[in-house]
Amino acid sequence: MEFKPEQFSNKIMQSQEARKKLEGLYSVWRGGDISIILDQVIPAKTLIKNVPILITKEQLPPIPMNRGALGILSHSVRSFFAQSGIDIKFSAYDISEEEMKKIEKGEPAIIPIHVYNNGERGVMLHGRVMRFFWMDFTKRLQGEKLREAMGTKVSITGKEGVDWVLDDVPEMMDDVQKDAYKQVDIKINLTDKKYYIPQSPEPVNINSRKDLSAVHVPIPKELEDKLDFKIGETPYIELSDNVMGVIETGGYDGGSRHIASPLIDPGFSGPIRTEITGEQNFIHLSIFPIE
């Protein structure tokens, strides 16, 4: 869609107003799962644009909704689709004026998403595929609060400094700077376990993370340097019921990135399965209190 300069200015104002409202309500807000309209096969290494999804008032935050408010929301792909290679892109600018008016009125609306399959095998996309969320980064656990949460609100199997570290203090800092430096997340090294879904003429058709065990196989050594997309695994992690984890999805060295499936829900226990393009062998995990 094409927008006039004054429409961009209006969207900026809407975004600022929405952010203030959400900051007054939450540290993290999570919406319900959103479904696609029709089942669709996403071939391997293929981008399918304008896949329609249906959103309702209940899947959006309880504030006035408009294009600017939608623009500040992030989204998270359901984990079993992400572990099949599915990544989703969304932009509030792609929504038609007609559907935007429905959203503003609190009515169900059909909006487009763009779906890319990073994997080696086609995936049958169906049902609930993603959810919106929003987070206030100023409220994530930092510094001493993050340190105090380790072992109580967050437990990670392994040795600190080897398997995980609280965000590294840059070496060039002097002692005064180091005292003021706030650790803002946990760097967690991945184990040696790496998985992928081999090529097949039939698309993957799964309904839960449990189904993945039938299609995930360890990556053979001869393919380790040839696959761009790999499923990795952290050490065993436990989160209490009053905190939530969010994986950093971009900004890693060499252009590596974790695809758009960053949410680790309260009460999670087990290894986190990661979905990474590139050669990244760790993740950064931010911890948010649930209010």
C-alpha positions as a printed Julia matrix, in Angstrom:
291×3 Matrix{Float64}:
   0.0     0.0    0.0
   1.06    3.6   -0.63
   0.84    6.16   2.17
   0.98    9.95   2.16
   3.51   11.75   4.43
   0.75   12.86   6.8
  -0.32    9.23   7.22
   3.18    8.28   8.35
   3.12   11.11  10.89
  -0.26    9.91  12.15
   1.07    6.36  12.52
   4.03    7.61  14.59
   1.65    9.43  16.94
  -0.54    6.34  17.19
   2.51    4.2   18.0
   3.65    6.55  20.75
   0.19    6.62  22.32
  -0.13    2.82  22.17
   3.3     2.34  23.74
   2.43    4.62  26.66
  -0.81    2.74  27.29
   0.9    -0.66  27.2
   3.75    0.53  29.44
   1.14    1.41  32.04
  -0.35   -2.08  31.93
   2.33   -4.72  31.34
   5.96   -5.72  31.33
   4.98   -8.35  28.75
   1.65   -8.82  26.99
   0.82  -12.04  25.08
  -2.12  -12.6   22.76
  -3.9   -15.8   21.8
  -2.95  -17.97  18.83
  -4.03  -16.71  15.4
  -5.12  -19.04  12.6
  -4.63  -18.96   8.85
  -7.74  -19.01   6.67
  -6.86  -22.0    4.48
  -4.29  -24.8    4.82
  -1.33  -24.23   2.53
   1.88  -26.06   1.67
   4.99  -23.89   1.99
   7.7   -25.49  -0.19
  11.29  -25.74   1.03
  13.38  -22.55   0.68
  10.31  -20.67  -0.58
   8.61  -17.38   0.36
   4.82  -17.24   0.04
   3.46  -13.7    0.29
   0.09  -12.49   1.5
  -1.08  -15.6    3.31
  -4.37  -14.54   4.96
  -4.91  -14.9    8.71
  -7.99  -14.07  10.78
  -7.56  -11.87  13.84
 -10.14  -10.95  16.45
 -10.37   -8.41  19.25
  -9.45  -11.12  21.79
  -6.07  -11.7   20.11
  -5.03   -8.04  20.42
  -4.1    -5.95  23.48
  -6.92   -4.18  25.36
  -6.11   -0.7   24.07
  -7.47    1.28  21.09
  -6.2    -0.54  18.03
  -5.05    1.19  14.86
  -2.2     0.85  12.36
   0.28    2.5   14.72
  -0.67    0.25  17.64
  -0.35   -2.87  15.48
   3.04   -1.63  14.3
   4.61   -1.83  17.78
   3.54   -5.45  18.33
   5.96   -8.32  17.81
   4.89  -11.83  16.83
   5.96  -15.36  17.64
   5.54  -18.4   15.38
   4.19  -21.53  17.06
   7.22  -23.57  18.05
   6.41  -26.76  16.13
   6.12  -24.77  12.9
   9.31  -22.85  13.67
  11.14  -26.13  14.28
   9.94  -27.22  10.85
  11.63  -24.16   9.31
   8.66  -21.79   9.15
   9.33  -18.09   9.68
   6.69  -15.36   9.42
   6.96  -11.68   8.54
   4.22   -9.17   9.35
   3.82   -5.46   8.66
   0.93   -3.23   9.67
   1.44   -1.39   6.38
   0.25   -4.47   4.47
  -3.25   -4.29   5.94
  -5.9    -2.82   3.66
  -7.87    0.25   4.75
 -11.07   -1.81   4.76
  -9.68   -4.44   7.14
  -7.99   -1.75   9.25
 -11.35   -0.11   9.88
 -12.71   -3.47  11.09
  -9.82   -3.78  13.55
 -10.44   -0.26  14.85
 -14.09   -1.2   15.47
 -13.11   -4.42  17.3
 -14.44   -6.62  14.5
 -12.76   -9.77  13.09
 -10.43   -8.89  10.21
  -8.37  -10.71   7.59
  -4.77   -9.53   7.33
  -1.78  -10.78   5.3
   1.45  -12.36   6.5
   4.49  -13.47   4.51
   5.72  -17.01   5.19
   9.2   -18.38   4.45
  10.25  -22.01   4.81
  13.92  -22.18   5.82
  13.93  -25.98   5.86
  14.81  -28.72   3.39
  11.26  -30.09   3.18
   7.85  -28.63   2.42
   5.57  -27.88   5.37
   1.77  -28.05   5.52
   0.79  -24.82   7.26
  -2.54  -25.13   9.02
  -4.58  -23.93  11.94
  -3.03  -21.69  14.58
   0.3   -20.37  13.36
   1.38  -17.37  15.48
   0.52  -14.9   18.24
   1.21  -11.24  18.84
   3.11  -10.02  21.89
   4.62   -6.82  23.28
   7.41   -6.31  25.79
   8.75   -3.34  27.75
  12.51   -3.81  27.65
  12.99   -1.37  30.53
  11.19   -3.87  32.8
  13.27   -6.96  32.01
  15.36   -8.26  34.89
  18.75   -6.54  34.84
  21.9    -6.35  36.96
  21.45   -7.54  40.53
  17.79   -8.43  39.94
  18.83  -10.79  37.15
  21.61  -12.25  39.31
  19.16  -12.79  42.18
  16.74  -14.6   39.84
  19.32  -17.22  38.9
  18.62  -20.43  40.77
  15.24  -19.23  41.99
  13.17  -17.87  39.1
  15.55  -19.21  36.43
  17.54  -22.45  36.65
  20.0   -23.65  34.01
  21.78  -27.0   34.15
  25.52  -26.69  33.7
  28.32  -24.46  34.88
  28.24  -20.68  34.89
  30.99  -19.29  32.69
  31.0   -22.45  30.57
  27.43  -23.36  29.65
  25.94  -19.95  30.35
  26.96  -16.48  31.46
  25.15  -13.36  32.47
  25.67  -10.85  29.65
  29.44  -10.27  29.38
  30.97   -7.08  30.73
  33.12   -5.55  27.95
  36.83   -5.94  28.73
  37.66   -2.32  27.85
  35.62   -0.99  30.79
  37.45    0.33  33.85
  36.41   -0.71  37.37
  34.03    2.25  37.81
  32.3     1.48  34.51
  32.05   -2.22  35.35
  30.33   -1.39  38.65
  27.72    0.61  36.76
  27.3    -1.94  33.97
  23.95   -3.73  34.03
  23.74   -7.33  32.91
  20.62   -7.41  30.77
  20.3   -11.01  29.59
  21.7   -14.52  29.79
  24.0   -15.85  27.1
  23.36  -19.6   26.83
  25.65  -21.84  24.8
  23.98  -24.56  22.75
  24.87  -28.21  23.15
  26.41  -30.28  20.37
  22.99  -31.66  19.44
  21.87  -30.35  16.03
  18.83  -31.53  14.05
  17.16  -31.03  10.68
  14.3   -32.44   8.61
  15.62  -34.28   5.52
  14.19  -33.72   2.06
  11.09  -35.65   1.04
   8.47  -35.23  -1.7
   5.72  -35.24   0.94
   5.32  -32.09   3.09
   5.68  -32.24   6.85
   2.23  -32.32   8.46
   2.46  -32.01  12.21
   0.19  -30.8   15.01
   2.45  -30.49  18.05
   6.06  -30.47  19.22
   5.71  -34.16  20.09
   5.2   -34.96  16.41
   8.61  -33.48  15.59
  10.43  -36.47  17.08
   9.27  -38.5   14.08
  10.84  -36.14  11.53
  13.81  -34.51  13.3
  17.07  -36.37  12.74
  20.64  -35.55  13.86
  22.59  -33.63  11.23
  25.21  -35.9    9.59
  28.79  -34.6    9.65
  28.9   -34.31   5.87
  25.99  -31.82   6.01
  27.1   -29.7    8.97
  28.67  -27.0    6.78
  26.03  -27.17   4.05
  22.82  -26.54   5.96
  21.93  -22.92   6.6
  19.03  -23.73   8.95
  19.6   -25.92  12.01
  17.59  -26.91  15.06
  19.75  -26.6   18.17
  19.29  -27.23  21.86
  20.17  -25.47  25.11
  20.99  -27.17  28.4
  17.99  -28.02  30.62
  16.21  -24.82  31.75
  13.41  -24.12  34.2
  11.41  -20.91  34.54
   9.17  -20.15  37.48
   5.5   -19.31  36.91
   6.1   -15.58  37.43
   8.74  -14.92  34.76
   8.89  -15.25  30.99
  11.83  -15.66  28.6
  12.31  -13.86  25.28
  15.07  -14.97  22.88
  16.95  -12.26  21.01
  16.18  -12.96  17.34
  18.69  -10.72  15.55
  21.95   -8.86  15.85
  24.25  -11.87  16.04
  27.67  -12.08  14.39
  27.91  -13.08  10.74
  24.27  -12.32  10.01
  23.02  -15.33  11.99
  19.56  -15.0   13.46
  16.99  -16.9   15.45
  13.74  -16.95  13.5
  10.58  -15.32  14.86
   9.75  -17.78  17.6
  11.24  -16.1   20.69
   8.72  -16.66  23.51
   9.47  -19.05  26.37
   6.36  -19.2   28.52
   6.2   -19.11  32.34
   6.65  -22.53  33.94
   8.72  -23.87  31.04
  11.02  -26.8   31.83
  13.35  -28.68  29.5
  15.94  -27.87  26.86
  14.92  -24.97  24.61
  14.92  -26.06  20.97
  16.34  -23.21  18.9
  15.66  -22.35  15.24
  18.71  -20.63  13.78
  19.89  -19.59  10.34
  23.68  -19.28  10.1
  26.43  -20.55  12.38
  25.35  -19.13  15.72
  25.96  -21.54  18.62
  24.34  -19.59  21.46
  21.29  -17.5   22.27
  20.66  -14.43  24.39
  17.66  -14.84  26.7
  15.96  -11.89  28.41
  13.83  -12.51  31.5
  10.64  -10.51  32.17
   8.54  -10.53  35.34
   4.87  -11.39  34.8
   2.67   -8.78  36.44
